[in-house]
Amino acid sequence: MKNENEKLTKSLLENKNNNLWEKSPYLIAECAYSYEGKIDYLKKSIKKISEINCVDAVKFHILLDMNSYMCQDHELYKILKKWILTSKKWQQLINYSKNLGLDVIILADDLGSMSFLKSIENKLSAVEIHACSLNDIKMLKKAARFKIPIILGIGGSTIEEITFAINFLKKENKTNVILMHGFQNFPTKYEYINLKKIQKIQKLFNLPVGYADHTSWDNKYQELITSAGFLMGANIIEKHFVLEKGKTRVDYQSAISGEDFRSLYQTISVLQKAMGSGTMELNKYEKMYGKIGPMKKAIIADHDIDKDEKIILKNLSFRRTNQCSQIQQKEVIDLLNRKAKNKINKNQLITFKNTY
């Protein structure tokens, strides 16, 4: 499944400079609203993420027009409105991230941010539509205009909702799409994640599926669970990032530190090597393990076999020996009823060379 997913993502590549589709694993550090309106905190986060040396992209949530995104009666309206940054500030932060060698992925919350992002598309690796906007056709219509990949957050969404979004984009000639599995319950309990859904969604829609993990930062299994998402075929892995894990701020419940990201990358890299390519061809170490004679039982004479005596099951056996044979066990069928060219001593190999 993993290799099929990698081939698929590469086939969707439209932007040659986009590492998002070329590297596995591809790690995303999501800042979201953890900066809480404080640019200095966000810049420190970006700097720290770049210093981890294993994170590929930083992800921001951009909101420019509050009223087109949320009604004033929503409990988060007043809070988010205080944290809104101007498009000019965002452009500076995006440039800062790029200069530090990071890919930039933006989750656009409103129509205004989509228009802004289109104007700086060449600086971005992907644009994401949150699950809350999955069937917002105004957002989807703007998303279809991008040449870079569009990520669709599908957490908490039905198959019908996902199908609608994909089909809408297809009608708009937008095909380089990735689906992102995962949802935030502040934090999300691992028994509700349903990682097997990754493979089913990938197969159902024939699209690459990433995994955004929201397991608690202090859950001793959080790295294991995130890595399991990779094993399920999600080449793109996303985690929330904070400078000080466990310290109360937005999304801190599932956010990890730079050291955690480094550990996660090392774990996934080990798993990737262990997964291999999936080829059915035996490598040299498998061949050593399957060596006939020392490892696999060889066909040998159960007792002395005289010259011209017929080879039958009663006068042979399968046993391990220090003698190396080129005759596979299944070839015994072809040895039966042949005759010994010369006397074959007990425990001697029976081969095509010493029979006729």
N, C-alpha and C positions, 0 to 999 in steps of 0.2 A: 504494500500500500504506500509506504513512504516513497519508494522510487517512482511509482506511478504519479504521485503527487508532485514530485520534483519535475518530471517530464512535462506535466501539464502546466505548471507555473512558467516553465521556460517557453512553452509554445504560446503563452499569452503575452510574452514580452513585446512591448511596442516601443518602450523607451530604452535605448541601448545603454544609457548611463545609470539605469536603475538596478542597484544591487539587490533590491527587495526580492527579485525573482531568481537571482543567480547564486545565492549563498544559503547554505543549510548547515547548522541552524542560523536563523536570522532573528536576533534579539532586539526587542523594542522596549525602551524604558519610557513609561508613560508618566508625564508630569500632571496632566489633567489640570485641576484647580488647586493643587497642593500648595501653590505659591500664594494663594489667598490675596491676590492683588499686589503682592510685593515683588517688584521687578528684581531687586537685589537677590532675593531668595531663589528666584527662577534662574538667574544668571549663575549663581553658585551651584545650583542643581545641574545645569547644562555642563558647567566646567567639570564637576565631579563625574558625571556620566561619561564624558569624553576621556577621562583619566582611567576609567575601568579597563579600557582597551579590549573589550570583548562585546560591548553593546554596539549594535549597528545603527540604530535610529533612536532619536528622541521624538516623543509624540506630545503635541500640545492640543488643548481644546481652545478653539477660538470662537468668541461670541462678540459681535459688534452691535447688533440691533436687538436689544433686550426684549422689546415689545413684540417683535416678530417671532420670538422664540417662546416666550412665557407670559401668561396672564399675571396681572398684579396680585391676584388672589392666591398664587402659589407660594408656599412657605419659603421657597428659596429665592424668590424674586428680589427682595431687598438686599440679600447677601450677595448674590451674583452680580447685581447691578453695581455694587461697590468695587467689584474686582475686575470690571471690564477694562481692557487696555485698548488703545487706539491702533489702527492698522499700521501707523508709522512705527509705534513701539514694537509691534509684532514683526514688522519687516526687519527691524534692527536685531531682534532676538533670533530670528531665522538666519540672518546673515552671520551672527555670532556663532550659532550652532554649526553652520556649514564650514566656517573658518576653522573650527575645532575638529573637522573631519567627520561629523555626524550627518547621517541622512536625516531628513525632516519629514515627519508624517503629521498631518493636521486633521483633527476631528472637527469638522465644521458644524456648529450648532444652529446657525441661522443663514438665511438667504444672503444677507449682506456679507458674511464671511466667505461664502461660496464665490461671490463676485470678486472679492479681494484676492482670494487664493488663485483664481483663474488668471489674474494679472501678474502673478509671480510663480506661475506653474513650473517654470524651468528650474526653480530652486527647491522643488518638493519631490519627494519620492512616491507619495501616495496621498490621497485625500479620503477620509473616512466619514461615513454617515452613521450616526449613532442609531441604535435599535429603536430609540424613541421617534426617529424620523424615517423608519424603514419604508413606509408606504406613503410618505409625504411626496406627492408627485412633483411639487414645485422644486423640492430639493433634488429629487431624482433627475429631473429635466436639466438642472444646472450641472449635476454630476456627470451626465452623459457627454457634456461638452469638453471634459478633460481628456487629454491624451494619456496622461499618467494613470496608473491603476486606481480603481476605486475600491475601498474596503467597505463592506457592509457589515455592521454589527448586528448579529442575529440572536443575541441573548434574549430570552423571554419571548421569542417570536414563533408563531406557528409555521408549519410547512407552507400553508396557503399564503401567509404574509411574505415569506422568503421567495416563494415562486412568483408572486406579483412583482416584487422589486426587480428580480432578475429578468423577468420577461419584459418589464417596462424598459429597462436599460437596453435589452437586446433590440427592441423596436426602435430605439434611438441610436442603434449601431454601436452600442458600448458593450464590449465583450471581455475586456481585461479587468476582471472582477475577482476579488477574494472575499470569502466569507469568514467572519471572525466569531468563533464559538466562545462563550463565556459570559457570565453576568455577575453583578455586584450586589451582594446582600449584606455587606459591611460587617464581617466578611462573609464569604460563601462557604458553607460547610461542604466538605469534599464528597459526602455521600449524595449530594444533590447535583454534582457537576455533570455526570453522565458522559464520560469521555468517549464511550463507544459511539456516541452520536456523531463524533467527528468523521469517522469512516463512513457512516451511513449517509451523512450530508454530502460528503465528497463524492460518493458514488451516485447519489440521487441527482445531483446537479452538475456533475462532471466539472467541478470548479475546485480550486485549492481552498483548503480550510485552515485557518490559523487558530491559535488558542490563547485567549487572554485569561490568565489565572487570577483569581481573587481570593485564594485561600488566606487564612489569617497569617499575619507576619510571624507570630510566635507559635504556630502549629509546627510540631517537630517533623511533620510529614510534608510540609509545603513544597520543599524542593523536589521530593519524590513525586508528588502529584503533578507539579508543573512538567517535570521530565516525562511523566507518563503521557502527557499530551503530545509531546514530540514523538514518542513511540507509536502513538495512534495515527501518525501521519501528518501532524501539524508542523510544518517546517518553520513557520513563523510563530514565535513565542513572545508574548507580551506580559509585562508585570508593571505594577505601579512602583514609582520610585520616590523616596524621600531622603533627605539628608540625615535625619535621625529617626530610625525606625522605632515605632512604639510611642512616639511623641504625638499627642493629639493635634490633628489638623485634618483637612479634607482628605478622605480616602486612605488615611493612615492604617486603617484596619487590615488592609491587604497589601500595603506598600513595603518594599524591602530596600536594603541599603546597597551601596556599591560593592561591598564585600560579598553580599549574598548573590548579587548578579554574577560575580566572578566565579563563585562556587557552583552556581547553576550552570554556567557555560561549560565548566570543566566536567561536570556530571553528564551533561548532554553530549559533549564531545566523546566521552568514553562510551556512552550508549550507542552513538552513531558508528563508532568503529566496530563495536560488537555486533551491530545490526548487519553490517556488510552491505553488499550490493544485491543480495538475493539470488545470485547466480547459482545454478544447480551443478555447475562444474566443480569438481573437488580441487581444493587448493593443495599445496605441497604438504601441509601439515595433516590434512585429512587423508591424503594418500599414504603418508607414513603410518597413520593410525590403522588404515585399512590394508596394510601390507600382508599379502597372503603367505602364510607360514608362521612368521614370528607373532603376528597379531590374529589374523583370520585363519581359521582352520584350513589346512591344505588337504588335497586328496593324496593319500599315501597307501602303500600296500599293507594290508592287515596281517599278511603272512607272506612267505616267499612265493613268488609267482614264477612258474617255469616259462622257458622260452616257448613261444607260440600258444601259450595258455590264454584263454579268453578272459577278458576283464569283465567281471560281474560284481554285483553289489556285495556278495559274500566275501570277496577277496580284497575289498578296499574299505577304508574308513576315513573319516574327517577328523583330523587332529592338528593341534598347534605344534610347530616344530621350528628349529632354527634354520632349516632349509627354506629358501625363498622360492616360491612357485609363481609362474605366470598364468596358471590355470585357475580360473574362477570356479567357485563351488558349483555354480549352476551349469558349468560345462561338463559335469560328470555324465550328463545325458549323452553327450557326444563321445565320451570315452568308453561307455558301455558297449560290449561286444567287439571292441578292438582287441588285438592280440599283442602280447609282449614280444618285442623284437629280440630281446635277450632276457636272461633271468633278472627279475626285479626283486631285490631283497626286501625283507620285512622292514617297514618304516621308511622305505625309500619312496620318493615322490613318484607318482604316476602322471606322465605327461603325454602329449601328442608325439614328442620326439622319441620316447622309448616304447611306443606302441605303434601298431600299423592297422 
